[in-house]
Amino acid sequence: MKNNFVLSLFFIFFLNCEMMTIRADHTYKVDQLKKSICWGGKFNVRYIESKNGKVSVDVENGVNRATLQCENNLEDRIDITIERSSDDESLNYGSFIFSLFLVPLLESTGYQIGVVKNKFISKGTVVLSRDISPWYIFLVPNYFFGTSHEDLVFEEVLNHILEVEEQEKLYAIDKKKPKIPSEKKFSNVFRECSFDLQECAMNESMRRRLKAAIPLEKKDNIFHADLLKLIETLNAREKSFAHGCYCRTNPDPTLFSKCPVESDFDFICKVKYNCNQLKPGDLSCSVDYWDQLTKLQKKLIDQKSGDYYLKEKVNEQFMIIQLMSILH
């Protein structure tokens, strides 16, 4: 009887531990949302304080990321309201001893989210909670609190923005209203890319937006300040890029005899340089270089190489090539 009781306690503890370590992984959903293209408008964000206090930094960061994901130069005003709920649950320290074995301490904060664009409205709630138990953390060192609150807020707010836009789209179809001119759909994509070239090159959504915006900017041969700034920033990065003797914009042949090939990346650049000397202007040299660079990047990832400097240099070269191909 006693053994059965002990086994029962162990089973309850194990089951509870397993349940508490299962966390919904929002990474995939967040990545999918990042690929969504929303045009938005002029965002007006209000944070409403409750008796429990102001919104957290994670909440503000999540909202900022969601609004930056959308273009914001249209005349439409979009009001986003984030109100902290008054029924937050604080940590129950009274059950601390009990929690070490069965139930974790729980802390949760609720927020009411509202997105309004003209007559279109989308509302919802998000509860940000975390479970704290020294026993679980001790038992499973890698166990923590799951997805960051910033990601959860980003997902929730962006979903509401997209919902409002879907309502507007369906209304326009029903009423046979004219579409928004595409020229008005772009403003800050050039500024975003200038601020973070790496994110711009690696984020599929950003690349799509950039590709769509470039022809609209160039069609009247008028380059606005934001686009010129982006081109200037990228050109400066390309000119300053250097790795070894061969991986640079203008390799110096006088140094080759004194500068041995120091990495796989440098070797690939050497092959490209020699190819260009034999076949100047031949696109096959660049195509082969891209293929070899792709294989090297995969190799560094698969082998979990600790050469972070080399990884960064390879990624930087990919970034420069991708953005150059879009801008020129």
C-alpha positions in Angstrom: 0.0 0.0 0.0 2.8 2.3 1.0 4.7 1.5 -2.2 1.6 2.2 -4.3 1.2 5.6 -2.6 4.8 6.5 -3.3 4.5 5.4 -6.9 1.3 7.5 -7.3 3.0 10.6 -6.0 5.9 10.0 -8.3 3.5 9.5 -11.3 1.7 12.7 -10.4 4.9 14.6 -10.1 6.3 13.2 -13.4 3.1 13.9 -15.3 2.9 17.4 -13.8 6.6 18.1 -14.6 6.1 16.9 -18.2 3.0 19.0 -18.6 4.6 22.1 -17.2 7.6 21.7 -19.5 5.4 21.6 -22.7 5.3 25.1 -24.1 3.7 26.2 -27.4 6.4 27.1 -29.8 5.4 30.4 -31.4 8.6 30.8 -33.4 7.1 29.3 -36.6 3.9 31.4 -36.3 6.0 34.6 -35.7 8.2 33.8 -38.7 5.1 33.3 -40.9 3.6 36.6 -39.7 6.9 38.4 -40.6 6.3 37.3 -44.2 2.9 38.9 -44.3 2.8 42.2 -46.1 0.5 44.8 -44.5 0.2 48.4 -45.6 -1.3 49.9 -42.5 -1.5 53.6 -42.2 -0.4 56.2 -39.6 -0.3 54.2 -36.3 -1.4 55.8 -33.1 -0.6 53.6 -30.1 -2.0 54.3 -26.6 -1.0 52.4 -23.5 -3.7 52.5 -20.8 -2.6 52.0 -17.2 -4.7 50.0 -14.8 -4.6 49.9 -11.0 -2.0 47.2 -11.4 0.4 49.4 -13.2 1.8 50.2 -16.7 2.5 47.9 -19.6 5.8 46.0 -19.5 8.8 46.7 -21.8 8.1 43.4 -23.5 4.6 44.5 -24.4 5.9 47.9 -25.8 8.6 46.1 -27.8 6.1 43.6 -29.2 3.8 46.4 -30.3 6.6 48.4 -31.9 7.8 45.4 -33.9 4.2 44.7 -35.2 3.7 48.3 -36.4 7.2 48.5 -38.0 6.3 45.3 -39.9 3.6 47.4 -41.7 4.1 50.3 -44.1 2.8 53.5 -42.5 2.7 56.3 -45.1 -1.0 56.0 -46.1 -3.4 58.7 -44.9 -5.5 56.2 -42.9 -5.1 56.4 -39.2 -4.9 53.2 -37.2 -5.5 53.4 -33.5 -4.0 50.6 -31.4 -5.0 50.5 -27.7 -3.2 48.3 -25.2 -5.0 48.3 -21.8 -3.6 46.4 -18.9 -6.3 44.3 -17.2 -7.2 44.8 -13.6 -7.3 41.1 -12.7 -3.6 40.1 -12.8 -2.6 37.1 -10.8 0.4 37.6 -8.6 2.8 35.0 -7.3 1.2 32.9 -4.6 4.1 32.6 -2.2 1.8 30.8 0.3 2.0 27.7 -1.8 5.8 27.9 -2.3 6.7 24.7 -0.4 3.9 22.8 -2.0 5.0 24.1 -5.4 8.4 22.6 -5.1 6.9 19.2 -5.6 3.6 19.6 -7.5 2.4 23.0 -8.7 4.6 25.8 -9.9 4.2 29.4 -8.8 2.2 31.3 -11.4 2.3 34.9 -12.3 0.1 36.3 -15.1 -0.7 39.7 -16.6 -3.6 40.3 -19.0 -3.9 42.9 -21.7 -6.9 44.0 -23.8 -5.9 44.8 -27.4 -7.9 46.9 -29.8 -7.1 47.9 -33.4 -9.4 50.4 -35.1 -9.1 51.6 -38.7 -12.1 53.8 -39.8 -15.2 51.5 -39.3 -13.1 48.3 -39.0 -12.4 46.9 -35.6 -10.5 43.9 -34.2 -10.2 43.2 -30.5 -8.8 40.5 -28.3 -6.9 39.7 -25.2 -3.5 38.3 -24.5 -2.4 36.8 -21.2 1.3 36.8 -20.5 2.2 34.2 -17.8 5.2 32.5 -16.5 5.6 29.5 -14.2 8.4 29.7 -11.6 9.5 26.6 -9.7 13.1 26.1 -8.4 12.5 22.4 -8.4 11.8 22.2 -12.2 14.6 24.5 -13.0 17.0 22.3 -10.9 15.7 19.1 -12.5 15.7 20.3 -16.1 18.4 23.0 -16.4 17.3 24.0 -19.9 13.7 24.4 -18.8 12.6 28.1 -18.8 9.5 30.0 -19.5 9.0 29.3 -23.2 8.3 32.0 -25.8 9.2 35.5 -24.9 6.4 37.9 -24.1 7.6 40.2 -26.8 6.9 37.5 -29.4 3.5 36.8 -28.1 2.5 40.5 -28.2 4.0 40.9 -31.7 1.9 37.9 -32.9 -1.3 39.1 -31.3 -1.1 42.7 -32.3 0.0 42.0 -35.9 -2.9 39.4 -36.2 -5.4 42.2 -35.3 -3.8 44.6 -37.8 -4.1 42.0 -40.5 -7.7 41.2 -39.5 -8.6 44.9 -39.8 -7.0 45.0 -43.2 -8.9 41.9 -44.3 -12.2 43.5 -43.3 -11.3 46.6 -45.3 -10.3 44.5 -48.3 -13.6 42.5 -48.2 -15.6 45.7 -47.8 -13.8 47.3 -50.8 -14.6 44.3 -52.9 -18.2 44.3 -51.8 -18.6 48.0 -52.5 -16.4 47.8 -55.7 -14.2 50.6 -54.3 -11.0 51.5 -56.2 -7.8 49.9 -54.9 -5.2 52.0 -53.1 -2.6 53.2 -55.6 0.5 51.1 -55.2 2.7 54.2 -55.2 1.3 55.0 -51.7 2.1 51.7 -50.2 5.8 52.2 -49.6 7.6 54.6 -47.3 9.8 53.2 -44.6 11.1 50.0 -46.2 14.2 52.0 -47.4 14.7 53.4 -43.9 14.3 50.0 -42.3 16.9 48.5 -44.6 19.4 51.3 -44.1 19.0 50.7 -40.3 19.6 46.9 -40.5 21.0 45.7 -43.8 21.4 42.1 -42.5 17.7 41.8 -41.5 16.6 43.4 -44.8 18.6 40.8 -46.8 17.7 37.7 -44.8 14.0 38.5 -44.2 11.9 37.2 -47.1 9.1 39.7 -46.4 11.6 42.7 -46.4 13.1 41.5 -49.7 9.7 41.3 -51.3 8.8 44.7 -50.1 12.1 46.1 -51.3 11.7 44.5 -54.8 8.2 45.9 -55.2 9.2 49.4 -54.0 12.3 49.9 -56.2 10.5 50.0 -59.6 8.0 52.5 -58.3 10.8 54.7 -57.1 12.8 54.5 -60.3 9.9 54.8 -62.8 10.1 58.6 -63.0 13.9 58.6 -62.6 13.4 60.3 -59.2 15.4 58.8 -56.3 14.0 59.9 -53.0 16.3 60.6 -50.0 15.5 57.3 -48.2 16.4 55.2 -51.3 19.6 57.2 -51.9 20.6 56.7 -48.2 20.1 53.0 -48.5 22.2 52.8 -51.7 24.9 54.9 -50.0 24.9 52.7 -46.9 25.2 49.5 -49.0 27.9 50.8 -51.2 29.9 51.8 -48.2 29.5 48.3 -46.7 30.6 46.7 -50.0 33.7 48.8 -50.3 34.7 48.2 -46.7 34.1 44.4 -46.8 37.3 42.4 -46.5 38.4 38.9 -45.6 41.9 37.6 -46.4 43.5 38.8 -49.6 40.9 37.8 -52.2 37.6 38.4 -50.5 37.3 42.2 -51.1 35.8 44.5 -53.7 39.2 45.3 -55.3 41.8 42.6 -54.5 45.4 43.8 -54.7 47.4 41.2 -56.8 50.7 42.6 -55.4 49.8 41.1 -52.0 49.0 37.6 -53.2 52.5 36.2 -52.9 52.8 37.5 -49.3 49.3 36.6 -48.3 48.4 32.8 -48.2 44.8 31.6 -48.6 43.6 31.4 -45.0 40.1 29.8 -45.2 37.7 28.0 -47.5 36.0 31.4 -48.0 39.2 33.0 -49.2 39.8 30.0 -51.5 36.4 30.5 -53.1 37.1 34.2 -53.6 40.5 33.3 -55.2 38.7 31.0 -57.7 36.3 33.8 -58.5 39.1 36.3 -59.0 41.0 33.9 -61.3 37.8 33.2 -63.3 37.2 36.9 -63.8 40.7 37.4 -65.1 40.3 34.6 -67.6 36.7 35.4 -68.5 36.0 39.1 -67.8 32.3 40.0 -67.7 31.3 36.3 -67.8 28.3 35.8 -65.5 29.2 32.2 -64.9 32.0 33.3 -62.6 29.5 35.0 -60.3 27.0 32.1 -60.5 29.7 29.6 -59.6 30.8 31.8 -56.7 27.3 32.0 -55.3 26.9 28.2 -55.5 30.2 27.6 -53.7 29.4 30.2 -51.1 26.0 28.5 -50.5 27.7 25.2 -50.0 30.2 26.7 -47.6 27.5 28.3 -45.5 25.6 24.9 -45.3 28.9 23.2 -44.3 29.5 25.7 -41.5 25.9 25.2 -40.2 25.9 21.4 -40.5 29.3 21.0 -38.8 28.3 23.5 -36.1 31.5 25.3 -36.7 32.7 27.5 -33.9 34.4 29.9 -36.3 31.9 32.7 -35.8 34.1 35.3 -37.5 34.1 33.2 -40.7 30.3 32.6 -40.4 29.7 36.3 -40.0 31.9 37.1 -43.0 30.1 34.6 -45.2 26.6 35.9 -44.1 27.8 39.5 -44.7 28.8 38.6 -48.3 25.4 37.0 -48.9 23.8 40.1 -47.6 25.7 42.4 -49.9 25.2 40.3 -53.0 21.4 39.9 -52.4 20.8 43.6 -51.7 23.0 44.7 -54.6 21.0 42.4 -57.0 17.8 44.1 -55.9 19.0 47.7 -55.9 21.0 47.6 -59.2 
